[in-house]
Amino acid sequence: MNRNMLTWCSLLALLCSVELGHAQPNTWIDPRHPSVAWLQEWGYMSGTGLPCKAHWGEEFGRSIIPLGDVNGDAIADFILERSRCDTGFGPNQATRANELLLYYGTKGRLPASSSGKRLGNTELGSITQFLCSGDFNNDRYVDLVCSIHMFNDTSQGPTGRTIGYVVVFWGNATANYSVDDTSHLQCDAPLWLMTSRGIALDLNNDAIQDLLVKGTGSGFAAGELVKIPRVYIFYGEAGTKWHKPSPPRRDRWWNAPSVNTFVLLDQDCDGTKDLLYYQSSDPYTIMVAYQNSMTPTLDTSEVETITLAAVQGHAALFQDVTGDKVPELITLGGNFEQGRIRIFAGAPGQRLKEQYGSGSDSADRANNRFPLRPWAQIMSPNALHEGWFDWENFLFDLGDVNDDGTSEIVAFSKPFLLFYTTGNTLDSLIDIMFQVPSDSWATIRRMGDVDGSGKVSYAVNFAEKIHFLKAPPKDEIPTYGGRIRSLPHPRDFRCEQASSVQEQPAVPTTLDLTQQGLLFPGTHSFYHHR
């Protein structure tokens, strides 16, 4: 009997012996698949050797920023953020600067930590933060947008406030970004105050990327705070860099929601990208501003809003977990014993409120209400076994890990990153893991192919190092077959706008294990024809 057959027999014997509705301490279910796979570390980067002041650390890689390929060598590049620990600023010399270091991916290895190229102004007494990347002048080079705040800037009078600029570093054939080739974007005040988000998107459908910048709704003028629009949209133009005396065309959104995160995707599968924004307050709120294909702009009157109060939701993502390129709404929430990841299936023409419903709708096929909401669920590890912690209030969009064309659902239960494979199957057993023995687990990012191996890497910061990981071999990643799970549209449907990171086709299976208790109450598998 081979290893796989032994694994199946052991698993089925375990699950058949369990009364899931009356679990006792001696009948807890191990939330891991018996053949659970592990992410594999293949390298790391540590600090650059910057000489630090006493009791200060470099905090190398405090954020990890994938860029894609900026220098045209077909290897992914990235940015690491670090604290400037060698000198202090401010009245007591206790304020640290913050800077960004650009690294070019290297064939067969990681770049040397000391090879990072500093992005930012020449003054060290500043904070540089990454907003986004894009090609805003259609020259096929990657432009970088940063928020730069100067310490003790007195251009608007004596002040100790953190005020600053939104700066575009224009890309070029050498991929060397210089302060001599930048544009400072203007708001309705002399200076910005704490811009926090940026996203590249084509809002006017002219095939050139535009820039959305979100701030606090405040600027700085003559030593005082002044009200400005919360969101600015700068329209890209072919062959034109945003320099004076020809400022960029722009729109303003004065009273945009005060949200944490913007995401651009085609939520309702109508062929135009929509702007999603998440607000992680209580209750957790999701909003979608729909683009109108007839009027090429963002229609702020076409906004749908839901809260996750009904499902006690604390985190949410839109991901394609069924392989049809229609994004599903994934939410995480619940109490200690009833923790759930809930999946609300996407369908063409279905907008946010219809997709979510009340959060707990039953199926009503007679009145054409399908699917039930939530469409499927995953139980938290500590709901299956008291020896595990609950999930943290966070979900990760790390794309397709096992190359089956669907995005994996990824959460964190101290001290492990937990991957639940999707595609042909969906259950409550953990398929891939990685241990992160510190509190910086939320830094994990999908990096792309940073070593020219043809395989995607992931990176996470812990123990004062940036650890680079790869998925285990595909045949080592466990997946289950399951019964056919209906979708709210024909099985051969595909949305034209991809919502997943990867687009490889899945290989379906039809093995039915639902009668053996593999799929826990409220948890469903699905099968999808190719």
ZAMARNU-932203 format. One line per field, with one value per residue (C-alpha): x, y, z. Coordinates in nm, 4 decimals, always signed. Example, Ala and Ser with C-alpha at 12.3 -4.5 7.8 and 13.67 -1.06 7.14 Angstrom:
! ZAMARNU-932203
east <- [+1.2300;+1.3670]
north <- [-0.4500;-0.1060]
up <- [+0.7800;+0.7140]
! end
This chain:
! ZAMARNU-932203
east <- [+0.0000;+0.1548;+0.1977;-0.1035;-0.3360;-0.2145;-0.2761;-0.6305;-0.7115;-0.5755;-0.7655;-1.0946;-1.0630;-1.0099;-1.2944;-1.5434;-1.4842;-1.5699;-1.9084;-1.8604;-2.1730;-2.0620;-1.6875;-1.5110;-1.1458;-1.0532;-1.2243;-1.0740;-0.9768;-0.6247;-0.6858;-0.3870;-0.4058;-0.2133;+0.0220;+0.0392;+0.3128;+0.5450;+0.6715;+1.0421;+1.2960;+1.5693;+1.7465;+1.7401;+1.8608;+1.9762;+2.0652;+2.2865;+2.5462;+2.4418;+2.6137;+2.3306;+2.3112;+2.2954;+1.9653;+1.8486;+1.8048;+1.8027;+1.4576;+1.5607;+1.2600;+0.9969;+0.7854;+0.8405;+0.7212;+0.7112;+0.7555;+0.7572;+1.0329;+1.1486;+1.4811;+1.3646;+1.5674;+1.2579;+1.3411;+1.1213;+1.2546;+1.1479;+1.1791;+1.2678;+1.1944;+1.4349;+1.4805;+1.7714;+1.9315;+2.2657;+2.1449;+1.8587;+1.6475;+1.4164;+1.4639;+1.5957;+1.7584;+1.5178;+1.3278;+1.4386;+1.4304;+1.2751;+1.3948;+1.3298;+1.5924;+1.5405;+1.6793;+1.7093;+1.6319;+1.9377;+1.9655;+2.0150;+2.0477;+1.9338;+2.0916;+2.3433;+2.1788;+2.4323;+2.3321;+2.0049;+1.9602;+1.8090;+1.4826;+1.4077;+1.5399;+1.8984;+1.8174;+1.8402;+1.6004;+1.2909;+1.0384;+0.9904;+0.6976;+0.5957;+0.2521;+0.2398;+0.4034;+0.2701;+0.3405;+0.1789;+0.3327;+0.3032;+0.6758;+0.6888;+0.9050;+0.7892;+0.7320;+0.7404;+0.5183;+0.6324;+0.5168;+0.8045;+0.7806;+1.0534;+1.1449;+1.1017;+1.0025;+0.9690;+0.8528;+0.5069;+0.6291;+0.7827;+0.6358;+0.7214;+0.4497;+0.5183;+0.4265;+0.5391;+0.5030;+0.3765;+0.6653;+0.6770;+1.0145;+1.0048;+1.1278;+1.3899;+1.5933;+1.8547;+1.5994;+1.7990;+1.5543;+1.6879;+1.5632;+1.6621;+1.3780;+1.0778;+0.7447;+0.5888;+0.2111;+0.0080;-0.2936;-0.5182;-0.2704;+0.1012;+0.1824;+0.0175;-0.0354;+0.0151;-0.0791;-0.1248;-0.2413;-0.1826;-0.3056;-0.2389;-0.5535;-0.6982;-1.0074;-1.0795;-1.0247;-0.7591;-0.5141;-0.2821;-0.2569;-0.3855;-0.2903;-0.5250;-0.3795;-0.5593;-0.4821;-0.6464;-0.8482;-0.6078;-0.3247;-0.0901;-0.0735;+0.0812;+0.1376;-0.2205;-0.4188;-0.6585;-0.9290;-0.8522;-1.0123;-0.9502;-0.8786;-0.7050;-0.6976;-0.4164;-0.4696;-0.1764;-0.0829;+0.1357;+0.4764;+0.4107;+0.5665;+0.3689;+0.5848;+0.5016;+0.3973;+0.1626;+0.0156;-0.1627;-0.5340;-0.6944;-1.0210;-1.1017;-1.3124;-1.3761;-1.5684;-1.4343;-1.4688;-1.1898;-1.0820;-0.7770;-0.7245;-0.8123;-0.8262;-0.9030;-1.0847;-1.3934;-1.6236;-1.9422;-1.7728;-1.9098;-1.5773;-1.4811;-1.2641;-1.4289;-1.2742;-1.3123;-1.2286;-1.2141;-1.2625;-1.1441;-1.3452;-1.6263;-1.8258;-1.5905;-1.7163;-1.6719;-1.7604;-1.7462;-1.7528;-1.8572;-1.7109;-1.9516;-1.8326;-2.0484;-1.8951;-1.5209;-1.4740;-1.5317;-1.9005;-1.9079;-2.2870;-2.2642;-2.1369;-2.2632;-2.1797;-2.2074;-2.0908;-1.9780;-2.1614;-2.3950;-2.1025;-1.8866;-1.6361;-1.2933;-1.1216;-1.2195;-1.0723;-1.1963;-1.0282;-1.1048;-1.1193;-1.3316;-1.1201;-1.3827;-1.2098;-1.5146;-1.3992;-1.5472;-1.5905;-1.3900;-1.4618;-1.3067;-1.4874;-1.6860;-1.6284;-1.3775;-1.5734;-1.7532;-1.4724;-1.5370;-1.3919;-1.6989;-1.7012;-1.9676;-1.9603;-1.9223;-2.1414;-2.1569;-2.3756;-2.3952;-2.3009;-2.1821;-2.5137;-2.6554;-2.3378;-2.3361;-2.7109;-2.7669;-2.4592;-2.6723;-2.9293;-3.0552;-3.0969;-3.4262;-3.4135;-3.7875;-3.7311;-3.3977;-3.1964;-2.8777;-2.6314;-2.6933;-2.4939;-2.2356;-2.1823;-1.9157;-1.7304;-1.4023;-1.3835;-1.1030;-0.8255;-0.9290;-1.2881;-1.1478;-0.8877;-0.8357;-0.4592;-0.4687;-0.5105;-0.7840;-0.7058;-0.5731;-0.7983;-0.6158;-0.6395;-0.3608;-0.3956;-0.0922;-0.2369;-0.2111;+0.0387;-0.0196;-0.0522;-0.4120;-0.5470;-0.7163;-0.6049;-0.5389;-0.7089;-0.4386;-0.4788;-0.2589;-0.2946;-0.0057;+0.2645;+0.1686;+0.0711;-0.2087;-0.2914;-0.6209;-0.6072;-0.9039;-1.0022;-1.1457;-1.1903;-1.2553;-1.2435;-1.1333;-0.8018;-0.4766;-0.2851;+0.0323;+0.1982;+0.4908;+0.6029;+0.6696;+0.8052;+0.7545;+0.4966;+0.5978;+0.3969;+0.1765;+0.4750;+0.4450;+0.4189;+0.4107;+0.7335;+0.7229;+1.0231;+1.3087;+1.5824;+1.5043;+1.4139;+1.0718;+0.9087;+0.7335;+0.8891;+0.7298;+0.9016;+0.8350;+1.0260;+1.1130;+1.4187;+1.5790;+1.5936;+1.3870;+1.3162;+1.2473;+1.0234;+0.8897;+0.5975;+0.6723;+0.6549;+0.3027;+0.2700;+0.3492;+0.0640;-0.2460;-0.5814;-0.9081;-1.1596;-1.5209;-1.8734;-1.9799;-2.0613;-2.3046;-2.2053;-2.4477;-2.3733;-2.2935;-1.9895;-1.8034;-1.8367;-1.5215;-1.5064;-1.2778;-1.1159;-0.8824;-0.9070;-0.6384;-0.2645;-0.2130;-0.4066;-0.2935;-0.5765;-0.6910;-0.6972;-1.0357;-1.1104;-1.4423;-1.3587;-1.6507;-1.5514;-1.8446;-2.0026;-1.6950;-1.7262;-1.4400;-1.6466;-1.7506;-2.0952;-2.1462;-1.8385;-1.8662;-1.6397;-1.7002;-1.6056;-1.5801;-1.5558;-1.2817]
north <- [+0.0000;+0.3338;+0.6426;+0.8275;+0.5321;+0.5027;+0.8717;+0.8465;+0.5452;+0.7094;+1.0307;+0.8565;+0.6386;+0.9490;+1.1477;+0.8608;+0.8180;+1.1781;+1.3099;+1.6654;+1.7966;+1.6797;+1.7254;+1.6409;+1.7064;+1.3502;+1.3824;+1.7092;+1.7055;+1.8073;+2.1055;+2.0067;+1.7757;+1.4554;+1.5326;+1.9060;+2.0756;+2.3558;+2.6640;+2.6232;+2.8913;+2.9322;+3.2487;+3.5569;+3.9154;+4.0869;+4.4483;+4.6639;+4.7222;+5.0812;+5.1838;+5.2450;+5.4676;+5.2946;+5.1125;+5.1728;+4.9060;+4.9399;+4.7775;+4.6493;+4.5409;+4.6946;+4.6828;+4.4607;+4.6007;+4.3874;+4.5926;+4.3507;+4.3943;+4.7584;+4.7148;+4.4905;+4.1769;+3.9565;+3.9130;+4.0724;+4.3650;+4.4941;+4.7661;+4.7228;+4.9937;+5.0671;+5.3071;+5.5484;+5.4431;+5.6232;+5.9739;+6.1473;+6.4525;+6.6890;+6.8922;+6.5983;+6.4179;+6.1330;+6.1241;+5.8735;+5.9125;+5.6476;+5.5493;+5.3083;+5.0854;+4.9501;+4.6037;+4.4469;+4.0751;+3.8623;+3.5384;+3.2387;+3.4294;+3.7203;+4.0655;+4.1769;+4.3771;+4.6542;+4.6905;+4.8726;+5.2045;+5.4779;+5.6305;+5.9790;+6.3276;+6.4074;+6.5250;+6.2405;+6.4151;+6.2872;+6.0078;+5.8413;+5.6055;+5.4094;+5.4797;+5.2818;+5.2128;+5.2513;+5.3852;+5.7282;+5.8633;+5.5440;+5.5146;+5.1482;+5.2278;+5.1840;+5.5075;+5.5131;+5.7368;+5.8225;+6.0373;+6.2416;+6.4279;+6.6654;+6.7189;+7.0795;+7.2132;+7.5908;+7.6770;+7.7608;+7.9210;+7.7809;+7.4395;+7.1029;+6.9282;+6.6486;+6.8011;+6.6984;+6.6168;+6.3555;+6.2855;+6.0833;+5.9282;+5.8769;+5.5487;+5.5236;+5.2693;+5.2399;+5.1919;+5.4415;+5.6743;+6.0233;+6.3348;+6.5165;+6.3468;+6.3843;+6.5649;+6.7125;+6.6755;+6.9666;+6.9598;+7.2570;+7.3755;+7.4487;+7.1194;+6.7824;+6.6404;+6.2659;+6.1101;+5.7421;+5.5541;+5.5484;+5.3259;+5.3118;+5.2625;+5.3546;+5.5506;+5.7185;+5.4042;+5.5549;+5.2643;+5.4916;+5.4521;+5.7268;+5.7911;+5.8014;+5.9550;+5.9431;+6.1788;+6.2841;+6.5689;+6.8237;+7.0274;+7.2877;+7.6594;+7.9563;+7.7525;+7.6229;+7.3169;+7.3750;+7.1512;+6.9902;+6.7003;+6.3614;+6.1965;+6.3304;+6.1594;+6.2593;+6.1517;+6.0032;+6.1303;+5.9676;+6.1305;+6.3821;+6.3989;+6.5861;+6.8992;+7.2670;+7.4823;+7.2141;+7.0514;+6.7199;+6.6959;+6.5952;+6.5304;+6.5776;+6.3699;+6.5981;+6.3710;+6.0285;+5.7750;+5.7662;+5.4138;+5.1977;+5.0223;+5.0711;+4.7804;+4.7852;+4.4912;+4.4042;+4.3027;+4.2599;+4.1210;+4.3857;+4.4494;+4.7636;+4.7779;+4.8968;+5.0675;+4.8741;+5.0201;+4.8603;+5.0362;+4.8223;+5.0040;+4.8524;+4.7377;+4.6403;+4.8130;+4.7393;+4.9840;+4.9534;+5.2509;+5.1198;+5.2513;+5.3378;+5.2136;+5.4777;+5.7632;+5.7009;+5.8187;+5.7071;+5.7582;+5.8397;+5.8239;+5.4548;+5.3285;+5.0219;+4.9660;+4.6709;+4.6024;+4.2687;+4.3100;+4.0179;+3.7760;+3.9399;+4.0080;+4.1536;+4.1144;+4.0726;+4.0208;+3.9678;+3.6648;+3.4227;+3.0865;+2.9061;+2.9613;+3.1539;+3.4918;+3.6269;+3.7464;+3.5882;+3.7904;+3.6223;+3.7319;+3.6274;+3.6518;+3.4815;+3.4090;+3.1692;+2.8506;+2.9560;+3.1214;+3.1042;+3.2099;+3.2689;+3.2657;+3.4614;+3.3452;+3.5931;+3.5950;+3.8060;+4.1132;+4.0615;+4.3688;+4.3906;+4.3963;+4.1090;+3.9044;+3.9453;+3.9552;+3.9578;+3.7405;+3.4403;+3.3858;+3.0398;+2.9209;+3.0138;+2.8664;+2.9154;+3.2906;+3.2724;+3.3479;+3.1481;+3.0783;+3.0652;+3.3266;+3.2347;+2.9889;+2.7935;+2.8172;+2.7140;+2.6515;+2.8094;+2.5843;+2.6353;+2.5421;+2.2030;+2.1632;+2.3444;+2.3273;+2.5929;+2.9688;+3.1470;+3.3291;+3.6819;+3.9443;+3.9376;+3.7722;+3.7613;+3.7731;+3.5683;+3.4457;+3.0949;+2.8879;+2.5419;+2.6431;+2.5303;+2.8672;+2.9761;+3.1907;+3.0194;+3.1441;+3.2439;+3.3369;+3.3448;+3.1480;+3.2093;+3.1196;+2.9815;+3.1131;+2.8810;+2.8104;+2.6529;+2.5349;+2.6172;+2.5389;+2.1886;+2.1572;+2.3604;+2.2269;+2.3172;+2.1312;+2.3264;+2.2303;+2.4424;+2.6060;+2.8232;+2.9166;+3.2843;+3.3055;+3.6791;+3.9524;+4.0675;+3.7973;+4.0587;+4.1635;+3.8572;+3.9442;+3.7663;+3.8815;+3.7267;+3.5553;+3.7412;+3.4897;+3.4037;+3.0463;+3.0609;+3.0095;+3.2677;+3.3634;+3.4998;+3.7122;+3.7760;+3.9645;+3.8027;+3.7572;+4.0675;+3.9065;+3.9037;+3.5357;+3.4325;+3.1309;+2.9155;+2.6796;+2.3091;+2.0930;+2.0742;+1.7004;+1.7515;+1.9980;+1.8084;+1.8738;+1.6902;+1.5850;+1.6570;+1.6523;+1.8889;+2.2255;+2.4431;+2.7910;+3.0800;+3.0797;+2.8229;+2.6161;+2.7063;+3.0816;+3.2918;+3.6601;+3.8420;+4.0498;+3.8345;+3.8874;+3.6389;+3.6773;+3.3552;+3.2242;+2.8632;+2.6180;+2.3815;+2.0023;+1.8943;+1.5774;+1.4297;+1.2025;+1.2260;+1.2287;+1.4267;+1.1202;+1.0563;+1.3809;+1.5502;+1.8608;+2.0079;+2.1568;+2.4646;+2.3793;+2.2772;+2.1647;+2.2491;+2.1179;+2.3297;+2.2124;+2.3496]
up <- [+0.0000;-0.1041;+0.1112;-0.0314;+0.0305;+0.3898;+0.4404;+0.3087;+0.5231;+0.8370;+0.7674;+0.6967;+1.0058;+1.2165;+1.0662;+1.0712;+1.4453;+1.5297;+1.6351;+1.5126;+1.6782;+2.0254;+2.0258;+2.3503;+2.4428;+2.3431;+2.0046;+1.8853;+1.5178;+1.4191;+1.1857;+0.9692;+0.6738;+0.7637;+0.4731;+0.5359;+0.3301;+0.4395;+0.2631;+0.2001;+0.2871;+0.0267;+0.1407;+0.3587;+0.3719;+0.6903;+0.7691;+0.5529;+0.8234;+0.8896;+1.2177;+1.4657;+1.7694;+2.1041;+2.1652;+1.8072;+1.5435;+1.1681;+1.1396;+0.8002;+0.5968;+0.8214;+0.5057;+0.2007;-0.1328;-0.4508;-0.7701;-1.0588;-1.3167;-1.3281;-1.5114;-1.7948;-1.7179;-1.6641;-1.2937;-1.0282;-0.8255;-0.4853;-0.2208;+0.1461;+0.4009;+0.6854;+0.9730;+0.9598;+1.2873;+1.2568;+1.3318;+1.5120;+1.4326;+1.6137;+1.9320;+2.1341;+1.8429;+1.9142;+1.5827;+1.3225;+0.9468;+0.7260;+0.3804;+0.0948;-0.0669;-0.4194;-0.4963;-0.8397;-0.8574;-0.9319;-1.1289;-0.8997;-0.5733;-0.3625;-0.4041;-0.1449;+0.1331;+0.0770;-0.2903;-0.2220;-0.4024;-0.1876;-0.3093;-0.1868;-0.1482;-0.0611;+0.2931;+0.5436;+0.7837;+0.6098;+0.5906;+0.2522;+0.2086;-0.0984;-0.2464;-0.5727;-0.9075;-1.2618;-1.6088;-1.6116;-1.9336;-2.1400;-2.2136;-2.1007;-1.7979;-1.4376;-1.2452;-0.8650;-0.6485;-0.2970;-0.0101;+0.1327;+0.4609;+0.5752;+0.9397;+1.0569;+0.7155;+0.7616;+0.4092;+0.5469;+0.8678;+1.1870;+1.2544;+1.3950;+1.1995;+0.9548;+0.6212;+0.2795;-0.0861;-0.3282;-0.5650;-0.8883;-0.9710;-1.3457;-1.4876;-1.7579;-1.9513;-1.6745;-1.3924;-1.1864;-1.0148;-0.9565;-0.7773;-1.0950;-1.2829;-1.0553;-1.0423;-0.7288;-0.7480;-0.6195;-0.3909;-0.3014;-0.0401;-0.0583;+0.1149;+0.1728;+0.5179;+0.5610;+0.2287;+0.3012;-0.0077;-0.3809;-0.6582;-1.0322;-1.2406;-1.5765;-1.4786;-1.8118;-2.0208;-2.2488;-2.1940;-1.9896;-1.6145;-1.3876;-1.0259;-0.7283;-0.4112;-0.0769;+0.2072;+0.5311;+0.3808;+0.5302;+0.3845;+0.5267;+0.4470;+0.6310;+0.9438;+0.9631;+0.8636;+0.5753;+0.4301;+0.0944;-0.0981;+0.0571;-0.2814;-0.5924;-0.9326;-1.1692;-1.5302;-1.7168;-2.0621;-2.3262;-2.3643;-2.0872;-1.7426;-1.4819;-1.4683;-1.4408;-1.6222;-1.7561;-1.4458;-1.4932;-1.5521;-1.2280;-1.0495;-0.6832;-0.4474;-0.1537;+0.0785;-0.0046;+0.2792;+0.5336;+0.4431;+0.5047;+0.1722;-0.1947;-0.4421;-0.8143;-0.9773;-1.1783;-0.8922;-1.0968;-1.4105;-1.6497;-1.8249;-1.6299;-1.3193;-0.9980;-0.6957;-0.3711;-0.0353;+0.3066;+0.6398;+0.9299;+1.1940;+1.3995;+1.2139;+0.9332;+0.6187;+0.2479;-0.0290;-0.4076;-0.6451;-0.9867;-1.3089;-1.5854;-1.9246;-2.0959;-1.8946;-1.8516;-1.4959;-1.1403;-1.0595;-0.6883;-0.6932;-0.7873;-0.4524;-0.2675;+0.0999;+0.3355;+0.6911;+0.8303;+1.1615;+1.0880;+1.0529;+1.3242;+1.0480;+1.1219;+0.7839;+0.4191;+0.0717;-0.2800;-0.4389;-0.7191;-0.5420;-0.8022;-1.1144;-1.3133;-1.2684;-1.0866;-0.7425;-0.4324;-0.1138;+0.1640;+0.5232;+0.8535;+1.1863;+1.4588;+1.8257;+1.9826;+1.9157;+1.5994;+1.4082;+1.0367;+0.7074;+0.4933;+0.1132;-0.0761;-0.4378;-0.7222;-1.0319;-1.3488;-1.3044;-0.9286;-0.7305;-0.3722;-0.1835;-0.3842;-0.3409;+0.0375;+0.1103;+0.4846;+0.5369;+0.6330;+0.3556;+0.2709;-0.0856;-0.2508;-0.5992;-0.6562;-0.6463;-0.8300;-0.5187;-0.5406;-0.3976;-0.0264;+0.1589;+0.2691;-0.0113;+0.1835;+0.5134;+0.6753;+1.0507;+1.2542;+1.3933;+1.7560;+1.6735;+1.5726;+1.8463;+2.1775;+2.1326;+1.8611;+1.8753;+1.6831;+1.3595;+1.3845;+1.2246;+0.8934;+0.5513;+0.2920;-0.0861;-0.1880;-0.5135;-0.6545;-0.4560;-0.6032;-0.9703;-1.0200;-1.1363;-0.8119;-0.5186;-0.1871;+0.1295;+0.3794;+0.7469;+1.0582;+1.3814;+1.6180;+1.5287;+1.1850;+0.8460;+0.7294;+0.3638;+0.2583;-0.1018;-0.3234;-0.6795;-0.6960;-0.3207;-0.0103;+0.3435;+0.6946;+0.6954;+0.6619;+0.3476;+0.3703;+0.6725;+0.7707;+1.1224;+1.1969;+1.5527;+1.6022;+1.5622;+1.2138;+1.0326;+0.8622;+0.6481;+0.4223;+0.0523;-0.2804;-0.4487;-0.7931;-0.9473;-0.7744;-0.8600;-1.2221;-1.1307;-1.2918;-0.9528;-0.7366;-0.4029;-0.0870;+0.1758;+0.5442;+0.8136;+1.1462;+1.3688;+1.2110;+0.8664;+0.5478;+0.4833;+0.1227;+0.0715;-0.2106;-0.2309;-0.1930;-0.5067;-0.6413;-0.5835;-0.2138;-0.1598;-0.0452;-0.2078;-0.1674;-0.4245;-0.3419;-0.4700;-0.7469;-0.5943;-0.7896;-0.8974;-0.9563;-1.3316;-1.6041;-1.5219;-1.8394;-1.7755;-1.7424;-1.6615;-1.9059;-1.6325;-1.4247;-1.0496;-0.9451;-0.9493;-1.1446;-1.4445;-1.4837;-1.5538;-1.2830;-1.3084;-1.1694;-0.9746;-0.8707;-0.5741;-0.3281;+0.0396;+0.1783;+0.3385;+0.5503;+0.7448;+0.5639;+0.5027;+0.8334;+0.9036;+0.6883;+0.4833;+0.1192;-0.1600;-0.5208;-0.8614;-1.1710;-1.5321;-1.7533]
! end
